[in-house]
Amino acid sequence: MEKIYFHIFLFQGLKILSLKVTHIDLGKYSHHWNQSLQKLWEISVDKLLMQWRYESGNVDYKKPEILVKNDSLENQTEPLVLTPKKTPLLVCNGGGKDSLLMASLLGEHQIYFDSFSTNLHTYANYEKLFELNEQHLKFWKKYINQVHRLYWIDSFMNSPSAQLHGIDNLYLSHHSNFEPSPLASGIFSVLPIILQEKYTMLCYGNEKSSESDNLKVNDISVNHAWCKTTESEILYETYIQEVLVRNLSIFSLIKPYSDTIVYRILSNQLKDNQIKQVYSCNLNPPWCKSCPKCAYVWLSFMAYLKPEHQREVATMFDHQNLFDLPQMQIYYQEMLGLGKHKPFECVGEIEEVKLAFEKCVEQGMSGQAIDQYLQNARLDRKSYQEIWEKYNSLDYSYQRLPKKLLEAVTQAYSSLP
């Protein structure tokens, strides 16, 4: 357990690098450091902090040196092998449309699973946010035995770091929007639950669009959602199997789907009032109507949901047309590829966004964002057909799903009209 707690501490500590620290002394925990962990840590620092480096003007900031005690021996304990209980599948649940779709896919195929939610919104009401995360689960409670919650109580960004340590002229970044990574720290934090309940499958709802970068800086990729990529998934799974839990598999149930397919399948499977049981906003849940996530989800709901569900969405967004809201225009501009980069949020790829806009145009929708698309970014008919085929094809290159789950994913895709 000390080894697991050490990993939680180390990867939660990614955010301390926003102080541009030059070294980290592992002290009495040095025996947990090894070559495999060094590789995982260095890649994580490079990938997860690149957004912060870009936004804060610290692209050239180097990784801190890790100091270890020379007399500490590398920890040689063998990874555990778990004997699964009746329910070996733990599903990470964020309360959005991906979580609803995963629950639907599993429930429709009578696959039992447990739910795990984590809460990083330290400024908000924990219980309210967990209720928002879990409200859609009531439709599938027959197949859920346990619902786990992880509470993060984190005062780092508000702490007087320099004063507490008596340090003058400490560098303090005005940008705190670096990605601490739910996968990097959270994947270790869920391990005590996994050990207690003997889960051998950890399932995420990571979207396919996470594979694309937001921009490149001097040939260096900046990807807000790198922690959701297949590269990251394999990296962390490989390390955990080598060092901590030998037979824990990690995968994303919906990774074979583009966001276009996700919304189409969701529309095909939605039952009354289910769409009202999801939220996606990270600023002021459930919907702030002022952020790129709200802009993107509204666009996609309007593009792909059936009219009766669009009416439910209108109620969710207080009957406002987000295509006309002034504060949303910059986000639609960036999502259409007309800005400096794609917004730093979990939104679809630029071509996916254009497809969704075209679908809205076909339905006769209007608004400033629609006008912007028509005037500056509209797909011609040939491009539209090619892109539609691209984003409506199942990605068989993702080969990480257990057979039964792959069958559920494939069947839902095959049932699309």
C-alpha positions in Angstrom: 0.0 0.0 0.0 2.9 2.4 0.6 4.0 1.8 -3.0 0.5 2.7 -4.2 0.3 5.8 -2.0 3.7 6.9 -3.3 2.4 6.7 -6.9 -0.7 8.7 -6.0 1.5 11.4 -4.3 4.0 11.5 -7.1 1.5 12.0 -9.9 -0.7 14.3 -8.0 2.5 16.2 -7.6 2.6 17.0 -11.3 0.8 20.3 -10.6 3.7 21.5 -8.3 5.8 21.7 -11.5 3.8 24.9 -12.3 6.1 26.5 -9.8 9.0 25.6 -12.2 10.7 23.4 -9.6 14.3 22.3 -10.5 14.4 19.1 -8.5 12.2 16.7 -6.4 13.9 14.8 -3.6 12.2 11.4 -3.0 14.0 11.0 0.4 12.9 7.8 2.3 10.6 6.8 -0.6 13.5 6.5 -3.0 13.3 2.7 -3.0 10.1 3.0 -5.1 11.9 4.7 -7.9 13.0 2.5 -10.9 13.7 2.8 -14.6 10.1 1.9 -15.6 8.8 4.6 -13.3 11.3 7.1 -14.6 10.2 6.5 -18.1 6.5 6.8 -17.2 7.1 10.0 -15.2 9.2 11.7 -17.9 6.7 11.0 -20.7 3.9 12.2 -18.4 5.6 15.4 -17.6 6.3 16.1 -21.3 2.8 15.3 -22.5 0.6 16.5 -19.6 2.2 19.8 -18.9 2.6 20.9 -22.5 -0.6 22.9 -22.4 0.5 24.7 -19.3 3.9 25.4 -20.8 2.3 26.9 -23.9 -0.3 29.0 -22.1 2.1 30.3 -19.5 5.0 31.0 -21.9 7.2 28.3 -20.5 7.6 26.0 -23.5 11.3 25.6 -22.7 10.8 24.6 -19.1 12.7 21.4 -18.5 11.7 18.4 -16.3 12.9 18.6 -12.7 15.7 16.3 -11.6 14.6 13.4 -9.4 16.9 13.0 -6.4 17.1 9.5 -4.8 19.1 8.3 -1.9 22.1 6.3 -3.1 21.7 3.7 -0.3 18.1 3.0 -1.3 17.5 -0.4 -3.0 15.0 -0.6 -5.9 11.8 -2.1 -4.6 11.7 -5.7 -5.8 8.2 -6.7 -4.7 6.2 -8.7 -7.3 3.0 -7.2 -8.7 -0.2 -8.7 -7.3 -2.5 -11.1 -9.3 -6.2 -10.6 -8.5 -8.9 -13.2 -8.5 -11.9 -11.4 -9.8 -15.3 -11.5 -8.0 -18.7 -11.7 -9.6 -18.3 -8.3 -11.1 -14.8 -7.8 -12.5 -15.7 -4.6 -14.5 -15.3 -1.1 -13.0 -16.5 1.7 -15.2 -15.2 5.3 -14.8 -18.2 7.6 -14.9 -18.0 11.3 -15.5 -21.7 12.0 -15.9 -21.7 13.0 -19.6 -23.1 11.6 -22.8 -20.2 9.1 -23.0 -21.0 7.8 -19.6 -24.7 7.5 -20.5 -23.8 5.6 -23.7 -21.5 3.2 -21.9 -24.1 2.4 -19.3 -26.6 1.9 -22.1 -24.3 -0.4 -24.1 -23.6 -2.5 -21.0 -27.1 -2.6 -19.7 -28.6 -3.5 -23.1 -26.3 -6.5 -23.3 -26.9 -7.5 -19.6 -23.3 -6.9 -18.7 -22.9 -6.2 -15.0 -20.6 -3.4 -13.9 -19.8 -1.1 -11.0 -19.3 2.6 -11.2 -16.4 4.9 -10.2 -16.6 8.7 -10.1 -14.0 11.2 -9.0 -14.5 14.9 -8.3 -11.8 17.4 -9.0 -14.1 20.5 -8.8 -12.8 21.7 -5.4 -14.7 25.0 -5.6 -18.1 23.3 -6.0 -20.5 21.3 -3.9 -19.2 17.7 -3.9 -22.4 16.0 -3.2 -24.3 17.9 -5.9 -21.6 17.1 -8.5 -21.6 13.4 -7.6 -25.3 13.3 -7.9 -25.0 14.9 -11.4 -22.3 12.2 -12.2 -24.6 9.4 -11.1 -28.1 10.4 -12.0 -28.2 8.5 -15.3 -27.2 5.3 -13.6 -30.8 4.9 -12.2 -31.8 3.6 -15.6 -29.4 0.7 -15.3 -29.3 0.1 -11.6 -30.3 -3.6 -12.1 -26.8 -4.2 -13.5 -24.9 -2.1 -11.0 -23.9 -3.5 -7.6 -21.7 -0.7 -6.2 -21.1 3.0 -6.9 -17.7 4.2 -5.7 -16.7 7.9 -5.1 -13.3 9.4 -4.9 -13.2 12.8 -3.2 -10.3 15.2 -3.9 -9.8 17.9 -1.4 -7.0 20.0 -2.9 -5.9 23.5 -1.8 -2.7 23.7 -3.8 -3.8 26.4 -6.3 -5.0 28.6 -3.4 -2.1 28.0 -1.0 0.5 30.7 -0.2 3.4 28.4 -1.3 6.2 30.9 -1.1 5.2 32.4 2.3 4.7 28.9 3.8 8.3 28.0 2.9 9.9 31.4 3.6 11.0 31.7 0.0 11.3 35.1 -1.7 10.8 35.7 -5.5 9.4 32.3 -6.1 8.0 31.9 -9.6 4.2 31.8 -9.6 2.4 31.0 -12.8 -0.8 32.9 -13.5 -2.0 29.9 -15.5 -3.3 27.0 -13.5 -5.1 25.3 -16.5 -2.5 22.6 -16.9 -3.8 19.0 -17.1 -3.1 17.1 -13.8 -4.5 14.1 -15.6 -7.4 12.0 -14.3 -5.5 9.1 -15.8 -2.1 9.9 -14.4 -3.1 10.5 -10.7 -6.6 9.0 -10.7 -5.5 5.7 -12.2 -3.3 5.1 -9.1 -5.9 6.5 -6.7 -8.5 4.0 -7.8 -6.1 1.1 -7.2 -7.1 0.7 -3.5 -10.7 0.2 -4.6 -9.6 -2.2 -7.3 -7.6 -4.3 -4.8 -10.5 -4.3 -2.3 -13.1 -5.3 -4.7 -10.9 -7.5 -7.0 -11.7 -5.7 -10.3 -9.6 -6.8 -13.2 -11.0 -4.5 -15.9 -10.9 -0.7 -15.6 -13.0 0.9 -18.3 -12.9 4.5 -19.4 -15.1 6.5 -21.8 -12.3 8.2 -23.6 -13.3 9.6 -26.9 -11.5 8.9 -30.2 -11.0 12.7 -30.8 -8.5 12.7 -27.9 -6.0 11.3 -30.4 -5.8 14.6 -32.3 -3.6 17.5 -31.1 -4.9 21.0 -30.3 -1.8 22.6 -32.0 1.9 22.2 -32.5 4.6 24.5 -31.1 8.0 24.2 -32.7 7.0 20.7 -33.8 6.0 19.8 -30.3 2.4 18.5 -29.9 0.1 20.2 -27.4 -2.8 17.9 -26.7 -5.2 18.9 -23.9 -6.6 15.3 -23.8 -3.4 13.3 -24.1 -4.3 11.5 -20.9 -7.2 10.0 -22.8 -5.2 8.7 -25.8 -4.5 5.1 -26.6 -0.8 5.9 -26.2 -1.4 7.0 -22.6 -3.7 4.1 -21.9 -1.1 1.5 -23.0 1.7 3.3 -21.2 0.0 3.3 -17.8 -1.4 -0.2 -18.2 2.0 -1.6 -19.1 3.6 0.0 -16.1 0.8 -1.1 -13.7 1.0 -4.7 -14.9 4.7 -4.7 -14.5 4.9 -3.2 -11.1 1.6 -3.1 -9.2 -1.3 -5.4 -10.5 -0.3 -8.0 -13.1 -3.8 -8.8 -14.5 -5.5 -5.3 -14.6 -6.5 -4.4 -18.1 -7.3 -0.8 -19.0 -9.4 0.3 -22.0 -12.0 2.7 -23.4 -15.3 1.2 -24.3 -16.2 3.8 -26.9 -12.7 4.4 -28.4 -13.7 2.6 -31.7 -16.4 5.4 -32.2 -15.9 8.8 -33.5 -17.9 11.5 -31.7 -20.2 11.5 -34.7 -21.0 7.9 -34.1 -21.4 8.4 -30.3 -24.1 11.0 -30.8 -25.9 9.0 -33.5 -26.0 5.8 -31.4 -27.0 7.8 -28.4 -29.9 9.3 -30.4 -30.8 5.8 -31.5 -30.9 4.4 -28.0 -32.3 7.3 -25.9 -35.4 6.8 -23.8 -37.6 9.4 -22.4 -35.8 11.9 -20.1 -32.5 10.2 -20.3 -30.8 13.1 -22.1 -31.7 15.3 -19.2 -29.7 13.1 -16.9 -26.3 14.1 -18.3 -24.0 17.1 -18.0 -20.7 18.0 -19.5 -19.7 21.5 -18.3 -16.5 21.7 -16.3 -16.9 25.4 -15.3 -20.3 25.7 -13.7 -22.2 22.4 -13.9 -24.5 21.3 -15.3 -24.3 23.9 -18.1 -22.7 27.4 -18.0 -23.5 28.3 -21.6 -20.2 30.2 -21.7 -17.5 27.6 -22.4 -16.2 25.5 -25.4 -17.6 22.3 -23.9 -21.1 23.7 -23.7 -20.8 25.1 -27.2 -19.7 21.7 -28.6 -22.2 19.5 -26.8 -25.1 21.9 -27.8 -23.9 21.8 -31.4 -23.8 18.0 -31.5 -27.1 17.5 -29.7 -28.8 19.8 -32.2 -27.1 18.0 -35.1 -27.8 14.4 -34.2 -30.6 14.1 -31.7 -34.2 13.4 -32.7 -36.6 16.4 -32.5 -38.3 15.2 -29.3 -34.9 15.0 -27.6 -33.8 18.3 -29.1 -36.8 19.8 -27.2 -35.5 18.3 -24.0 -32.1 19.8 -24.7 -33.7 23.2 -25.2 -35.1 23.0 -21.7 -31.7 22.0 -20.3 -30.2 25.1 -21.9 -33.0 27.4 -20.7 -34.4 27.7 -24.3 -31.4 29.8 -25.4 -29.9 29.4 -28.9 -26.2 28.9 -28.1 -25.4 29.6 -31.8 -26.4 33.2 -31.1 -24.7 33.9 -27.8 -21.8 36.4 -28.2 -19.5 34.6 -25.7 -19.7 31.4 -27.7 -18.6 32.8 -31.1 -14.9 32.5 -30.3 -15.2 28.8 -29.4 -17.2 28.0 -32.5 -14.6 29.9 -34.6 -11.8 27.9 -33.0 -13.6 24.6 -33.4 -14.1 25.3 -37.1 -10.3 25.8 -37.5 -10.6 29.6 -37.9 -8.6 30.4 -34.7 -5.1 29.9 -33.4 -5.9 26.4 -32.2 -8.7 24.1 -31.3 -10.1 25.0 -27.8 -8.4 23.4 -24.8 -11.3 21.2 -24.0 -12.5 17.7 -24.8 -14.2 18.6 -28.1 -14.4 16.9 -31.5 -12.0 17.3 -34.3 -12.4 20.2 -36.7 -13.9 18.0 -39.5 -16.4 16.5 -37.0 -17.5 20.0 -36.0 -18.0 20.9 -39.7 -20.1 17.8 -40.2 -22.3 18.7 -37.2 -22.8 22.3 -38.5 -23.8 20.9 -41.9 -26.4 18.7 -40.2 -27.8 21.7 -38.4 -27.9 23.6 -41.7 -29.9 20.7 -43.3 -32.4 21.1 -40.4 -32.9 24.8 -41.1 -31.2 26.0 -37.9 -29.9 29.5 -37.7 -27.6 31.7 -35.6 -24.3 33.7 -35.7 -22.3 30.5 -35.5 -24.2 29.0 -38.4 -23.5 32.1 -40.4 -19.8 31.9 -39.6 -19.7 28.3 -40.8 -21.6 29.1 -44.0 -19.4 32.1 -44.8 -15.9 30.8 -43.8 -15.8 27.1 -43.3 -18.5 25.3 -45.2 -17.8 21.9 -46.7 -18.4 21.4 -50.3 -20.5 18.3 -51.2 -17.6 16.1 -52.2 -15.7 16.9 -49.0 -18.8 16.4 -47.0 -19.4 12.9 -48.3 -15.7 11.9 -47.8 -15.7 13.2 -44.2 -19.1 11.7 -43.4 -17.7 8.3 -44.5 -14.6 8.8 -42.5 -16.3 9.6 -39.2 -19.1 7.1 -39.6 -16.7 4.1 -39.9 -15.9 1.9 -36.9 -12.2 2.0 -36.0 -11.1 -1.6 -36.0 -7.5 -0.6 -35.3 -8.4 -0.3 -31.6 -7.9 -3.9 -30.4 -8.0 -3.5 -26.6 -11.6 -4.4 -25.8 -12.6 -7.8 -24.3 -14.6 -9.9 -26.8 -18.0 -9.5 -25.1 -17.6 -5.7 -24.9 -16.5 -5.5 -28.5 -19.6 -7.4 -29.6 -21.8 -4.8 -27.7 -19.9 -1.9 -29.4 -20.2 -3.5 -32.8 -23.9 -4.4 -32.5 -24.9 -0.9 -31.5 -23.0 0.5 -34.5 -24.6 -2.0 -36.8 -28.1 -1.0 -35.6 -27.7 2.6 -36.8 -30.3 3.6 -39.5 
